[in-house]
Amino acid sequence: MISESINFMILGMITVFSFLLIMIVVLKVQAFIVAKINANFDTDNKENKNNNNNSLGQRKIAVIAAAIKKFKQNN
């Protein structure tokens, strides 16, 4: 009875360990693939980001100002 429990415990631990090991390997491979894809997009979008930073900052300021104005109107 106790030996069966120990066998089930060991089998369960091996199963969980195997699953976690496989998950780690899959996530590492996925990270490698995503990094390769992301490197291609970064080189293409560097010029666009420099041009959009100023307009994006101005849009954020405009949105924050509008939110503050709306808040003051409601209160």
N, CA, C and O atoms as a Maestro MAE file, in Angstrom:
{
 s_m_m2io_version
 :::
 2.0.0
}

f_m_ct {
 s_m_title
 :::
 protein
 m_atom[300] {
  # First column is atom index #
  i_m_mmod_type
  r_m_x_coord
  r_m_y_coord
  r_m_z_coord
  i_m_residue_number
  s_m_chain_name
  s_m_pdb_residue_name
  s_m_pdb_atom_name
  i_m_atomic_number
  :::
  1 25 0.825 -1.185 0.000 1 A "MET " " N  " 7
  2 3 0.000 0.000 0.000 1 A "MET " " CA " 6
  3 2 0.873 1.256 0.000 1 A "MET " " C  " 6
  4 15 0.661 2.163 -0.805 1 A "MET " " O  " 8
  5 25 1.842 1.306 0.892 2 A "ILE " " N  " 7
  6 3 2.724 2.472 0.956 2 A "ILE " " CA " 6
  7 2 3.620 2.505 -0.281 2 A "ILE " " C  " 6
  8 15 3.906 3.579 -0.811 2 A "ILE " " O  " 8
  9 25 4.057 1.352 -0.733 3 A "SER " " N  " 7
  10 3 4.916 1.334 -1.923 3 A "SER " " CA " 6
  11 2 4.149 1.814 -3.156 3 A "SER " " C  " 6
  12 15 4.735 2.454 -4.029 3 A "SER " " O  " 8
  13 25 2.849 1.516 -3.242 4 A "GLU " " N  " 7
  14 3 2.034 2.030 -4.351 4 A "GLU " " CA " 6
  15 2 1.926 3.544 -4.272 4 A "GLU " " C  " 6
  16 15 1.999 4.232 -5.291 4 A "GLU " " O  " 8
  17 25 1.753 4.062 -3.063 5 A "SER " " N  " 7
  18 3 1.673 5.518 -2.885 5 A "SER " " CA " 6
  19 2 2.974 6.184 -3.298 5 A "SER " " C  " 6
  20 15 2.960 7.227 -3.952 5 A "SER " " O  " 8
  21 25 4.086 5.594 -2.925 6 A "ILE " " N  " 7
  22 3 5.384 6.148 -3.299 6 A "ILE " " CA " 6
  23 2 5.565 6.089 -4.814 6 A "ILE " " C  " 6
  24 15 6.089 7.025 -5.418 6 A "ILE " " O  " 8
  25 25 5.129 4.990 -5.423 7 A "ASN " " N  " 7
  26 3 5.222 4.879 -6.887 7 A "ASN " " CA " 6
  27 2 4.388 5.942 -7.582 7 A "ASN " " C  " 6
  28 15 4.845 6.550 -8.550 7 A "ASN " " O  " 8
  29 25 3.170 6.175 -7.103 8 A "PHE " " N  " 7
  30 3 2.318 7.213 -7.681 8 A "PHE " " CA " 6
  31 2 2.922 8.601 -7.468 8 A "PHE " " C  " 6
  32 15 2.851 9.456 -8.352 8 A "PHE " " O  " 8
  33 25 3.510 8.819 -6.304 9 A "MET " " N  " 7
  34 3 4.130 10.104 -6.025 9 A "MET " " CA " 6
  35 2 5.310 10.340 -6.972 9 A "MET " " C  " 6
  36 15 5.455 11.431 -7.523 9 A "MET " " O  " 8
  37 25 6.131 9.345 -7.157 10 A "ILE " " N  " 7
  38 3 7.284 9.481 -8.043 10 A "ILE " " CA " 6
  39 2 6.818 9.673 -9.483 10 A "ILE " " C  " 6
  40 15 7.370 10.501 -10.207 10 A "ILE " " O  " 8
  41 25 5.820 8.924 -9.898 11 A "LEU " " N  " 7
  42 3 5.278 9.072 -11.252 11 A "LEU " " CA " 6
  43 2 4.717 10.478 -11.449 11 A "LEU " " C  " 6
  44 15 4.942 11.096 -12.490 11 A "LEU " " O  " 8
  45 25 3.997 10.981 -10.465 12 A "GLY " " N  " 7
  46 3 3.451 12.337 -10.554 12 A "GLY " " CA " 6
  47 2 4.540 13.391 -10.625 12 A "GLY " " C  " 6
  48 15 4.441 14.341 -11.402 12 A "GLY " " O  " 8
  49 25 5.582 13.226 -9.815 13 A "MET " " N  " 7
  50 3 6.681 14.198 -9.841 13 A "MET " " CA " 6
  51 2 7.420 14.168 -11.169 13 A "MET " " C  " 6
  52 15 7.810 15.215 -11.686 13 A "MET " " O  " 8
  53 25 7.615 12.986 -11.721 14 A "ILE " " N  " 7
  54 3 8.275 12.873 -13.020 14 A "ILE " " CA " 6
  55 2 7.426 13.527 -14.104 14 A "ILE " " C  " 6
  56 15 7.948 14.204 -14.990 14 A "ILE " " O  " 8
  57 25 6.108 13.319 -14.027 15 A "THR " " N  " 7
  58 3 5.208 13.918 -15.008 15 A "THR " " CA " 6
  59 2 5.264 15.435 -14.947 15 A "THR " " C  " 6
  60 15 5.385 16.092 -15.981 15 A "THR " " O  " 8
  61 25 5.177 15.994 -13.755 16 A "VAL " " N  " 7
  62 3 5.216 17.454 -13.595 16 A "VAL " " CA " 6
  63 2 6.572 17.993 -14.036 16 A "VAL " " C  " 6
  64 15 6.633 19.003 -14.737 16 A "VAL " " O  " 8
  65 25 7.646 17.346 -13.643 17 A "PHE " " N  " 7
  66 3 8.980 17.795 -14.034 17 A "PHE " " CA " 6
  67 2 9.135 17.766 -15.548 17 A "PHE " " C  " 6
  68 15 9.686 18.698 -16.134 17 A "PHE " " O  " 8
  69 25 8.653 16.704 -16.185 18 A "SER " " N  " 7
  70 3 8.748 16.600 -17.646 18 A "SER " " CA " 6
  71 2 7.954 17.715 -18.320 18 A "SER " " C  " 6
  72 15 8.435 18.339 -19.266 18 A "SER " " O  " 8
  73 25 6.749 17.964 -17.838 19 A "PHE " " N  " 7
  74 3 5.927 19.033 -18.401 19 A "PHE " " CA " 6
  75 2 6.621 20.378 -18.270 19 A "PHE " " C  " 6
  76 15 6.670 21.147 -19.230 19 A "PHE " " O  " 8
  77 25 7.157 20.670 -17.092 20 A "LEU " " N  " 7
  78 3 7.834 21.950 -16.885 20 A "LEU " " CA " 6
  79 2 9.077 22.067 -17.753 20 A "LEU " " C  " 6
  80 15 9.361 23.142 -18.280 20 A "LEU " " O  " 8
  81 25 9.812 20.991 -17.906 21 A "LEU " " N  " 7
  82 3 11.004 21.001 -18.742 21 A "LEU " " CA " 6
  83 2 10.637 21.268 -20.201 21 A "LEU " " C  " 6
  84 15 11.283 22.069 -20.877 21 A "LEU " " O  " 8
  85 25 9.605 20.596 -20.673 22 A "ILE " " N  " 7
  86 3 9.154 20.817 -22.056 22 A "ILE " " CA " 6
  87 2 8.665 22.253 -22.227 22 A "ILE " " C  " 6
  88 15 8.947 22.880 -23.248 22 A "ILE " " O  " 8
  89 25 7.940 22.781 -21.248 23 A "MET " " N  " 7
  90 3 7.433 24.142 -21.326 23 A "MET " " CA " 6
  91 2 8.575 25.150 -21.392 23 A "MET " " C  " 6
  92 15 8.504 26.113 -22.155 23 A "MET " " O  " 8
  93 25 9.616 24.941 -20.610 24 A "ILE " " N  " 7
  94 3 10.758 25.854 -20.619 24 A "ILE " " CA " 6
  95 2 11.451 25.826 -21.978 24 A "ILE " " C  " 6
  96 15 11.814 26.874 -22.511 24 A "ILE " " O  " 8
  97 25 11.632 24.643 -22.532 25 A "VAL " " N  " 7
  98 3 12.288 24.538 -23.842 25 A "VAL " " CA " 6
  99 2 11.456 25.227 -24.911 25 A "VAL " " C  " 6
  100 15 11.999 25.952 -25.744 25 A "VAL " " O  " 8
  101 25 10.153 25.011 -24.897 26 A "VAL " " N  " 7
  102 3 9.279 25.632 -25.895 26 A "VAL " " CA " 6
  103 2 9.305 27.154 -25.757 26 A "VAL " " C  " 6
  104 15 9.353 27.862 -26.763 26 A "VAL " " O  " 8
  105 25 9.273 27.661 -24.539 27 A "LEU " " N  " 7
  106 3 9.291 29.110 -24.339 27 A "LEU " " CA " 6
  107 2 10.623 29.723 -24.775 27 A "LEU " " C  " 6
  108 15 10.647 30.828 -25.318 27 A "LEU " " O  " 8
  109 25 11.721 29.020 -24.543 28 A "LYS " " N  " 7
  110 3 13.034 29.523 -24.993 28 A "LYS " " CA " 6
  111 2 13.083 29.587 -26.519 28 A "LYS " " C  " 6
  112 15 13.570 30.565 -27.086 28 A "LYS " " O  " 8
  113 25 12.579 28.544 -27.183 29 A "VAL " " N  " 7
  114 3 12.553 28.545 -28.648 29 A "VAL " " CA " 6
  115 2 11.654 29.669 -29.154 29 A "VAL " " C  " 6
  116 15 12.000 30.357 -30.115 29 A "VAL " " O  " 8
  117 25 10.511 29.856 -28.517 30 A "GLN " " N  " 7
  118 3 9.595 30.917 -28.910 30 A "GLN " " CA " 6
  119 2 10.242 32.285 -28.722 30 A "GLN " " C  " 6
  120 15 10.093 33.156 -29.579 30 A "GLN " " O  " 8
  121 25 10.948 32.485 -27.630 31 A "ALA " " N  " 7
  122 3 11.626 33.758 -27.389 31 A "ALA " " CA " 6
  123 2 12.683 34.010 -28.450 31 A "ALA " " C  " 6
  124 15 12.845 35.143 -28.903 31 A "ALA " " O  " 8
  125 25 13.400 32.978 -28.851 32 A "PHE " " N  " 7
  126 3 14.412 33.119 -29.897 32 A "PHE " " CA " 6
  127 2 13.770 33.542 -31.215 32 A "PHE " " C  " 6
  128 15 14.272 34.435 -31.898 32 A "PHE " " O  " 8
  129 25 12.661 32.900 -31.570 33 A "ILE " " N  " 7
  130 3 11.975 33.217 -32.823 33 A "ILE " " CA " 6
  131 2 11.420 34.633 -32.794 33 A "ILE " " C  " 6
  132 15 11.550 35.375 -33.768 33 A "ILE " " O  " 8
  133 25 10.805 35.007 -31.687 34 A "VAL " " N  " 7
  134 3 10.234 36.358 -31.575 34 A "VAL " " CA " 6
  135 2 11.336 37.412 -31.617 34 A "VAL " " C  " 6
  136 15 11.141 38.476 -32.204 34 A "VAL " " O  " 8
  137 25 12.489 37.140 -31.008 35 A "ALA " " N  " 7
  138 3 13.595 38.090 -31.042 35 A "ALA " " CA " 6
  139 2 14.095 38.291 -32.469 35 A "ALA " " C  " 6
  140 15 14.412 39.411 -32.869 35 A "ALA " " O  " 8
  141 25 14.164 37.205 -33.231 36 A "LYS " " N  " 7
  142 3 14.589 37.321 -34.629 36 A "LYS " " CA " 6
  143 2 13.591 38.155 -35.433 36 A "LYS " " C  " 6
  144 15 13.992 39.010 -36.222 36 A "LYS " " O  " 8
  145 25 12.306 37.914 -35.237 37 A "ILE " " N  " 7
  146 3 11.278 38.660 -35.965 37 A "ILE " " CA " 6
  147 2 11.289 40.122 -35.536 37 A "ILE " " C  " 6
  148 15 11.175 41.023 -36.368 37 A "ILE " " O  " 8
  149 25 11.427 40.350 -34.238 38 A "ASN " " N  " 7
  150 3 11.419 41.709 -33.708 38 A "ASN " " CA " 6
  151 2 12.620 42.503 -34.204 38 A "ASN " " C  " 6
  152 15 12.508 43.710 -34.417 38 A "ASN " " O  " 8
  153 25 13.755 41.861 -34.392 39 A "ALA " " N  " 7
  154 3 14.940 42.555 -34.898 39 A "ALA " " CA " 6
  155 2 14.682 43.100 -36.300 39 A "ALA " " C  " 6
  156 15 15.141 44.189 -36.643 39 A "ALA " " O  " 8
  157 25 13.950 42.341 -37.102 40 A "ASN " " N  " 7
  158 3 13.619 42.819 -38.448 40 A "ASN " " CA " 6
  159 2 12.708 44.031 -38.399 40 A "ASN " " C  " 6
  160 15 12.890 44.963 -39.181 40 A "ASN " " O  " 8
  161 25 11.736 44.044 -37.503 41 A "PHE " " N  " 7
  162 3 10.827 45.175 -37.396 41 A "PHE " " CA " 6
  163 2 11.515 46.402 -36.826 41 A "PHE " " C  " 6
  164 15 11.194 47.525 -37.215 41 A "PHE " " O  " 8
  165 25 12.450 46.208 -35.915 42 A "ASP " " N  " 7
  166 3 13.141 47.347 -35.310 42 A "ASP " " CA " 6
  167 2 13.939 48.128 -36.342 42 A "ASP " " C  " 6
  168 15 13.930 49.359 -36.329 42 A "ASP " " O  " 8
  169 25 14.623 47.434 -37.229 43 A "THR " " N  " 7
  170 3 15.413 48.138 -38.239 43 A "THR " " CA " 6
  171 2 14.514 48.885 -39.212 43 A "THR " " C  " 6
  172 15 14.887 49.950 -39.703 43 A "THR " " O  " 8
  173 25 13.337 48.342 -39.497 44 A "ASP " " N  " 7
  174 3 12.423 49.003 -40.433 44 A "ASP " " CA " 6
  175 2 11.747 50.221 -39.818 44 A "ASP " " C  " 6
  176 15 11.446 51.181 -40.528 44 A "ASP " " O  " 8
  177 25 11.505 50.197 -38.512 45 A "ASN " " N  " 7
  178 3 10.695 51.232 -37.889 45 A "ASN " " CA " 6
  179 2 11.495 52.306 -37.176 45 A "ASN " " C  " 6
  180 15 10.890 53.191 -36.570 45 A "ASN " " O  " 8
  181 25 12.818 52.280 -37.212 46 A "LYS " " N  " 7
  182 3 13.599 53.289 -36.495 46 A "LYS " " CA " 6
  183 2 13.343 54.686 -37.049 46 A "LYS " " C  " 6
  184 15 13.193 55.641 -36.287 46 A "LYS " " O  " 8
  185 25 13.293 54.804 -38.349 47 A "GLU " " N  " 7
  186 3 13.063 56.116 -38.948 47 A "GLU " " CA " 6
  187 2 11.663 56.626 -38.615 47 A "GLU " " C  " 6
  188 15 11.483 57.811 -38.332 47 A "GLU " " O  " 8
  189 25 10.687 55.747 -38.648 48 A "ASN " " N  " 7
  190 3 9.309 56.149 -38.368 48 A "ASN " " CA " 6
  191 2 9.133 56.571 -36.919 48 A "ASN " " C  " 6
  192 15 8.372 57.494 -36.631 48 A "ASN " " O  " 8
  193 25 9.826 55.908 -36.008 49 A "LYS " " N  " 7
  194 3 9.692 56.247 -34.588 49 A "LYS " " CA " 6
  195 2 10.233 57.630 -34.310 49 A "LYS " " C  " 6
  196 15 9.641 58.372 -33.525 49 A "LYS " " O  " 8
  197 25 11.346 58.002 -34.934 50 A "ASN " " N  " 7
  198 3 11.919 59.320 -34.708 50 A "ASN " " CA " 6
  199 2 10.971 60.411 -35.177 50 A "ASN " " C  " 6
  200 15 10.875 61.459 -34.539 50 A "ASN " " O  " 8
  201 25 10.279 60.187 -36.262 51 A "ASN " " N  " 7
  202 3 9.350 61.191 -36.778 51 A "ASN " " CA " 6
  203 2 8.079 61.273 -35.939 51 A "ASN " " C  " 6
  204 15 7.496 62.350 -35.814 51 A "ASN " " O  " 8
  205 25 7.637 60.153 -35.360 52 A "ASN " " N  " 7
  206 3 6.371 60.123 -34.638 52 A "ASN " " CA " 6
  207 2 6.503 60.469 -33.163 52 A "ASN " " C  " 6
  208 15 5.484 60.678 -32.505 52 A "ASN " " O  " 8
  209 25 7.712 60.541 -32.614 53 A "ASN " " N  " 7
  210 3 7.866 60.803 -31.182 53 A "ASN " " CA " 6
  211 2 7.322 62.160 -30.795 53 A "ASN " " C  " 6
  212 15 6.653 62.282 -29.769 53 A "ASN " " O  " 8
  213 25 7.591 63.183 -31.591 54 A "ASN " " N  " 7
  214 3 7.116 64.520 -31.246 54 A "ASN " " CA " 6
  215 2 5.595 64.593 -31.327 54 A "ASN " " C  " 6
  216 15 4.955 65.136 -30.426 54 A "ASN " " O  " 8
  217 25 5.011 64.055 -32.393 55 A "SER " " N  " 7
  218 3 3.564 64.117 -32.542 55 A "SER " " CA " 6
  219 2 2.871 63.247 -31.492 55 A "SER " " C  " 6
  220 15 1.789 63.594 -31.018 55 A "SER " " O  " 8
  221 25 3.485 62.124 -31.127 56 A "LEU " " N  " 7
  222 3 2.906 61.270 -30.095 56 A "LEU " " CA " 6
  223 2 2.922 61.986 -28.749 56 A "LEU " " C  " 6
  224 15 1.944 61.923 -28.004 56 A "LEU " " O  " 8
  225 25 4.011 62.658 -28.432 57 A "GLY " " N  " 7
  226 3 4.102 63.412 -27.186 57 A "GLY " " CA " 6
  227 2 3.066 64.527 -27.146 57 A "GLY " " C  " 6
  228 15 2.449 64.763 -26.107 57 A "GLY " " O  " 8
  229 25 2.873 65.208 -28.257 58 A "GLN " " N  " 7
  230 3 1.881 66.282 -28.314 58 A "GLN " " CA " 6
  231 2 0.467 65.730 -28.169 58 A "GLN " " C  " 6
  232 15 -0.384 66.355 -27.536 58 A "GLN " " O  " 8
  233 25 0.219 64.571 -28.749 59 A "ARG " " N  " 7
  234 3 -1.105 63.946 -28.607 59 A "ARG " " CA " 6
  235 2 -1.367 63.546 -27.160 59 A "ARG " " C  " 6
  236 15 -2.475 63.720 -26.654 59 A "ARG " " O  " 8
  237 25 -0.347 63.011 -26.499 60 A "LYS " " N  " 7
  238 3 -0.519 62.632 -25.094 60 A "LYS " " CA " 6
  239 2 -0.831 63.849 -24.246 60 A "LYS " " C  " 6
  240 15 -1.707 63.799 -23.383 60 A "LYS " " O  " 8
  241 25 -0.128 64.931 -24.481 61 A "ILE " " N  " 7
  242 3 -0.374 66.163 -23.726 61 A "ILE " " CA " 6
  243 2 -1.783 66.668 -23.982 61 A "ILE " " C  " 6
  244 15 -2.461 67.111 -23.055 61 A "ILE " " O  " 8
  245 25 -2.232 66.606 -25.231 62 A "ALA " " N  " 7
  246 3 -3.579 67.063 -25.570 62 A "ALA " " CA " 6
  247 2 -4.635 66.202 -24.885 62 A "ALA " " C  " 6
  248 15 -5.633 66.725 -24.390 62 A "ALA " " O  " 8
  249 25 -4.425 64.890 -24.851 63 A "VAL " " N  " 7
  250 3 -5.385 63.992 -24.207 63 A "VAL " " CA " 6
  251 2 -5.430 64.249 -22.709 63 A "VAL " " C  " 6
  252 15 -6.511 64.279 -22.120 63 A "VAL " " O  " 8
  253 25 -4.284 64.432 -22.093 64 A "ILE " " N  " 7
  254 3 -4.243 64.702 -20.645 64 A "ILE " " CA " 6
  255 2 -4.916 66.029 -20.339 64 A "ILE " " C  " 6
  256 15 -5.667 66.133 -19.369 64 A "ILE " " O  " 8
  257 25 -4.656 67.049 -21.159 65 A "ALA " " N  " 7
  258 3 -5.283 68.357 -20.941 65 A "ALA " " CA " 6
  259 2 -6.799 68.260 -21.081 65 A "ALA " " C  " 6
  260 15 -7.532 68.864 -20.298 65 A "ALA " " O  " 8
  261 25 -7.271 67.509 -22.065 66 A "ALA " " N  " 7
  262 3 -8.717 67.344 -22.249 66 A "ALA " " CA " 6
  263 2 -9.334 66.596 -21.079 66 A "ALA " " C  " 6
  264 15 -10.439 66.922 -20.645 66 A "ALA " " O  " 8
  265 25 -8.629 65.596 -20.566 67 A "ALA " " N  " 7
  266 3 -9.153 64.847 -19.427 67 A "ALA " " CA " 6
  267 2 -9.239 65.730 -18.177 67 A "ALA " " C  " 6
  268 15 -10.202 65.644 -17.415 67 A "ALA " " O  " 8
  269 25 -8.238 66.567 -17.977 68 A "ILE " " N  " 7
  270 3 -8.253 67.485 -16.809 68 A "ILE " " CA " 6
  271 2 -9.384 68.488 -16.959 68 A "ILE " " C  " 6
  272 15 -10.078 68.788 -15.987 68 A "ILE " " O  " 8
  273 25 -9.577 69.006 -18.157 69 A "LYS " " N  " 7
  274 3 -10.650 69.971 -18.407 69 A "LYS " " CA " 6
  275 2 -12.023 69.335 -18.156 69 A "LYS " " C  " 6
  276 15 -12.893 69.952 -17.543 69 A "LYS " " O  " 8
  277 25 -12.210 68.110 -18.629 70 A "LYS " " N  " 7
  278 3 -13.474 67.396 -18.427 70 A "LYS " " CA " 6
  279 2 -13.710 67.110 -16.948 70 A "LYS " " C  " 6
  280 15 -14.837 67.217 -16.463 70 A "LYS " " O  " 8
  281 25 -12.656 66.749 -16.240 71 A "PHE " " N  " 7
  282 3 -12.765 66.480 -14.806 71 A "PHE " " CA " 6
  283 2 -13.172 67.728 -14.050 71 A "PHE " " C  " 6
  284 15 -14.019 67.673 -13.159 71 A "PHE " " O  " 8
  285 25 -12.566 68.860 -14.405 72 A "LYS " " N  " 7
  286 3 -12.908 70.118 -13.737 72 A "LYS " " CA " 6
  287 2 -14.343 70.539 -14.031 72 A "LYS " " C  " 6
  288 15 -15.003 71.107 -13.161 72 A "LYS " " O  " 8
  289 25 -14.843 70.272 -15.242 73 A "GLN " " N  " 7
  290 3 -16.222 70.600 -15.589 73 A "GLN " " CA " 6
  291 2 -17.214 69.771 -14.793 73 A "GLN " " C  " 6
  292 15 -18.268 70.271 -14.401 73 A "GLN " " O  " 8
  293 25 -16.886 68.503 -14.549 74 A "ASN " " N  " 7
  294 3 -17.789 67.621 -13.839 74 A "ASN " " CA " 6
  295 2 -17.796 67.876 -12.338 74 A "ASN " " C  " 6
  296 15 -18.781 67.570 -11.667 74 A "ASN " " O  " 8
  297 25 -16.723 68.428 -11.807 75 A "ASN " " N  " 7
  298 3 -16.640 68.631 -10.355 75 A "ASN " " CA " 6
  299 2 -16.670 70.065 -10.005 75 A "ASN " " C  " 6
  300 15 -16.609 70.414 -8.826 75 A "ASN " " O  " 8
  :::
 }
 m_bond[299] {
  # First column is bond index #
  i_m_from
  i_m_to
  i_m_order
  :::
  1 1 2 1
  2 2 3 1
  3 3 4 2
  4 3 5 1
  5 5 6 1
  6 6 7 1
  7 7 8 2
  8 7 9 1
  9 9 10 1
  10 10 11 1
  11 11 12 2
  12 11 13 1
  13 13 14 1
  14 14 15 1
  15 15 16 2
  16 15 17 1
  17 17 18 1
  18 18 19 1
  19 19 20 2
  20 19 21 1
  21 21 22 1
  22 22 23 1
  23 23 24 2
  24 23 25 1
  25 25 26 1
  26 26 27 1
  27 27 28 2
  28 27 29 1
  29 29 30 1
  30 30 31 1
  31 31 32 2
  32 31 33 1
  33 33 34 1
  34 34 35 1
  35 35 36 2
  36 35 37 1
  37 37 38 1
  38 38 39 1
  39 39 40 2
  40 39 41 1
  41 41 42 1
  42 42 43 1
  43 43 44 2
  44 43 45 1
  45 45 46 1
  46 46 47 1
  47 47 48 2
  48 47 49 1
  49 49 50 1
  50 50 51 1
  51 51 52 2
  52 51 53 1
  53 53 54 1
  54 54 55 1
  55 55 56 2
  56 55 57 1
  57 57 58 1
  58 58 59 1
  59 59 60 2
  60 59 61 1
  61 61 62 1
  62 62 63 1
  63 63 64 2
  64 63 65 1
  65 65 66 1
  66 66 67 1
  67 67 68 2
  68 67 69 1
  69 69 70 1
  70 70 71 1
  71 71 72 2
  72 71 73 1
  73 73 74 1
  74 74 75 1
  75 75 76 2
  76 75 77 1
  77 77 78 1
  78 78 79 1
  79 79 80 2
  80 79 81 1
  81 81 82 1
  82 82 83 1
  83 83 84 2
  84 83 85 1
  85 85 86 1
  86 86 87 1
  87 87 88 2
  88 87 89 1
  89 89 90 1
  90 90 91 1
  91 91 92 2
  92 91 93 1
  93 93 94 1
  94 94 95 1
  95 95 96 2
  96 95 97 1
  97 97 98 1
  98 98 99 1
  99 99 100 2
  100 99 101 1
  101 101 102 1
  102 102 103 1
  103 103 104 2
  104 103 105 1
  105 105 106 1
  106 106 107 1
  107 107 108 2
  108 107 109 1
  109 109 110 1
  110 110 111 1
  111 111 112 2
  112 111 113 1
  113 113 114 1
  114 114 115 1
  115 115 116 2
  116 115 117 1
  117 117 118 1
  118 118 119 1
  119 119 120 2
  120 119 121 1
  121 121 122 1
  122 122 123 1
  123 123 124 2
  124 123 125 1
  125 125 126 1
  126 126 127 1
  127 127 128 2
  128 127 129 1
  129 129 130 1
  130 130 131 1
  131 131 132 2
  132 131 133 1
  133 133 134 1
  134 134 135 1
  135 135 136 2
  136 135 137 1
  137 137 138 1
  138 138 139 1
  139 139 140 2
  140 139 141 1
  141 141 142 1
  142 142 143 1
  143 143 144 2
  144 143 145 1
  145 145 146 1
  146 146 147 1
  147 147 148 2
  148 147 149 1
  149 149 150 1
  150 150 151 1
  151 151 152 2
  152 151 153 1
  153 153 154 1
  154 154 155 1
  155 155 156 2
  156 155 157 1
  157 157 158 1
  158 158 159 1
  159 159 160 2
  160 159 161 1
  161 161 162 1
  162 162 163 1
  163 163 164 2
  164 163 165 1
  165 165 166 1
  166 166 167 1
  167 167 168 2
  168 167 169 1
  169 169 170 1
  170 170 171 1
  171 171 172 2
  172 171 173 1
  173 173 174 1
  174 174 175 1
  175 175 176 2
  176 175 177 1
  177 177 178 1
  178 178 179 1
  179 179 180 2
  180 179 181 1
  181 181 182 1
  182 182 183 1
  183 183 184 2
  184 183 185 1
  185 185 186 1
  186 186 187 1
  187 187 188 2
  188 187 189 1
  189 189 190 1
  190 190 191 1
  191 191 192 2
  192 191 193 1
  193 193 194 1
  194 194 195 1
  195 195 196 2
  196 195 197 1
  197 197 198 1
  198 198 199 1
  199 199 200 2
  200 199 201 1
  201 201 202 1
  202 202 203 1
  203 203 204 2
  204 203 205 1
  205 205 206 1
  206 206 207 1
  207 207 208 2
  208 207 209 1
  209 209 210 1
  210 210 211 1
  211 211 212 2
  212 211 213 1
  213 213 214 1
  214 214 215 1
  215 215 216 2
  216 215 217 1
  217 217 218 1
  218 218 219 1
  219 219 220 2
  220 219 221 1
  221 221 222 1
  222 222 223 1
  223 223 224 2
  224 223 225 1
  225 225 226 1
  226 226 227 1
  227 227 228 2
  228 227 229 1
  229 229 230 1
  230 230 231 1
  231 231 232 2
  232 231 233 1
  233 233 234 1
  234 234 235 1
  235 235 236 2
  236 235 237 1
  237 237 238 1
  238 238 239 1
  239 239 240 2
  240 239 241 1
  241 241 242 1
  242 242 243 1
  243 243 244 2
  244 243 245 1
  245 245 246 1
  246 246 247 1
  247 247 248 2
  248 247 249 1
  249 249 250 1
  250 250 251 1
  251 251 252 2
  252 251 253 1
  253 253 254 1
  254 254 255 1
  255 255 256 2
  256 255 257 1
  257 257 258 1
  258 258 259 1
  259 259 260 2
  260 259 261 1
  261 261 262 1
  262 262 263 1
  263 263 264 2
  264 263 265 1
  265 265 266 1
  266 266 267 1
  267 267 268 2
  268 267 269 1
  269 269 270 1
  270 270 271 1
  271 271 272 2
  272 271 273 1
  273 273 274 1
  274 274 275 1
  275 275 276 2
  276 275 277 1
  277 277 278 1
  278 278 279 1
  279 279 280 2
  280 279 281 1
  281 281 282 1
  282 282 283 1
  283 283 284 2
  284 283 285 1
  285 285 286 1
  286 286 287 1
  287 287 288 2
  288 287 289 1
  289 289 290 1
  290 290 291 1
  291 291 292 2
  292 291 293 1
  293 293 294 1
  294 294 295 1
  295 295 296 2
  296 295 297 1
  297 297 298 1
  298 298 299 1
  299 299 300 2
  :::
 }
}
